[in-house]
Amino acid sequence: MTPTLQDCRERDALEPLRPLRDLFALPEGRIYLDGNSLGATPKATAARMADVVQREWSQELIASWNQAGWVDLPQRLGNQFAPWLGARQGELVFTDTTSINLFKVLSAAARIAAEDGPARRKLLTERSNFPTDLYIAESVCAQHGLELVLLEPEQILGALDDETAIVLLTHVNYRTGAMHDMEGLTAAAHARGIVCVWDLCHSAGAVPIDLHGADADFAVGCGYKYLNGGPGAPAFVWAHPRVVNRCAQPLAGWFGHAAPFRFTPGYAPAEGIDRYLCGTPPILGLSALQCGLDVFSAAELLGGMAALRAKSLALTDLFIALVEQRCAGHGLTLVTPRAHDRRGSQVCFARDGGGACAVVQALIARGVIGDFREGDGGLHQDILRFGFTPLYVGFEEVWHAVEQLRQVLESGEWREARFHQRPKVT
Ligand SMILES: *Cc1c(COP(=O)(O)O)cnc(C)c1O
């Protein structure tokens, strides 16, 4: 039996992570299922930003680099969040964007692979990886004389061979929500001497991650999705201690120098992950991000990642069950894996007969915010995508979201012309 609205309310009332929702400034009357694209706003962010601008910057001015600890924010935030990734102190920094960090680590990985075996000439990744990952990989391949090989997920294991230099994988796929076995794939890659780079954009803060347990080489990830750092928040970069000092990354900016304030003319990379910094840290962005990370520190006291993961799976299970029961007959097909160990924190449906984009827009007009991702006209279909951030989404909201979806489909209102104009950002 699928749960009733009353069941969902009771579940919310008993739910141990419920107090965390009060740490977010969510708008009344809307159900936010897009935290996998842009996380919600922590209530603390506005006051923190005001303090940084009005006191640290306006009053203390340049002294704040030392006094307010601005200069160490990339490392401090890295240390604060490291345990959530199975990383150790001093191994993680928040800096630049995921795209830029990916460029740094792929370039370093290409240099390491070239040292280890000049015969290695391929960079493997998934064809449905996030586009920026594909574009950056293409650019790094062009610079290092590597061939970019695009694979379907089930082909990856079999494609790892002695000619492969690097495998770049996104842990949870942005379209399907399918999750890779990080430990198994990393072990298979290492058995062939391949450098393993993981993109954690859709998994950091949403699913358990153990970078040391999986023995990954490099990882990058996003600050504005599940970490709730705000639009364009700084991203993170991590390198295993065994590879971090093996070479310099190519964006040799002064903040990655061993002694930036000696102002020496020649570049000497810092020891450790600091060499992955480049220019001056974006203090406003890092300060907002800190409020997002502080929510995780609060979550630690309520059961940590085990509690978050249990709730995320319960939310996505509930959504799948309710959609399949209450929206049956409307051509929706689940794209996200049903198996818990293969599922991230989002659920996607394809729709027979098209209209995925219009259905999402009609839902948004009713206050249920999900999003739409376009297919490629081939293997990958247009999808309706719904993210479930266990920090703030509740079970009753899942019930209402499905009810609104049912009404959109049953009434056929999504066919109205106003839902067929495609916005610039989907
Ligand atoms: C969101 C996302 C990005 C974003 O990269 P930016 O440089 O922040 O724009 C990159 N890769 C993946 C897999 C993502 O999901």
The ligand as an SDF file (V2000), in Angstrom:
LIG
                    3D

 15 15  0  0  0  0  0  0  0  0999 V2000
   27.0250   21.2540  -11.6490 C   0  0  0  0  0  0  0  0  0  0  0  0
   28.1480   20.4940  -12.2520 C   0  0  0  0  0  0  0  0  0  0  0  0
   29.2820   21.1580  -12.7220 C   0  0  0  0  0  0  0  0  0  0  0  0
   29.3260   22.6580  -12.6590 C   0  0  0  0  0  0  0  0  0  0  0  0
   30.5260   23.1980  -12.9990 O   0  0  0  0  0  0  0  0  0  0  0  0
   30.7460   24.7750  -12.8030 P   0  0  0  0  0  0  0  0  0  0  0  0
   32.1220   24.9830  -13.2120 O   0  0  0  0  0  0  0  0  0  0  0  0
   30.4240   25.1010  -11.3930 O   0  0  0  0  0  0  0  0  0  0  0  0
   29.7600   25.4730  -13.6820 O   0  0  0  0  0  0  0  0  0  0  0  0
   30.3110   20.3960  -13.2440 C   0  0  0  0  0  0  0  0  0  0  0  0
   30.2340   19.0460  -13.3020 N   0  0  0  0  0  0  0  0  0  0  0  0
   29.1440   18.3810  -12.8670 C   0  0  0  0  0  0  0  0  0  0  0  0
   29.0890   16.8950  -12.9430 C   0  0  0  0  0  0  0  0  0  0  0  0
   28.0690   19.0890  -12.3450 C   0  0  0  0  0  0  0  0  0  0  0  0
   26.9930   18.4470  -11.9220 O   0  0  0  0  0  0  0  0  0  0  0  0
  1  2  1  0
  2  3  1  0
  2 14  2  0
  3  4  1  0
  3 10  2  0
  4  5  1  0
  5  6  1  0
  6  7  2  0
  6  8  1  0
  6  9  1  0
 10 11  1  0
 11 12  2  0
 12 13  1  0
 12 14  1  0
 14 15  1  0
M  END
$$$$
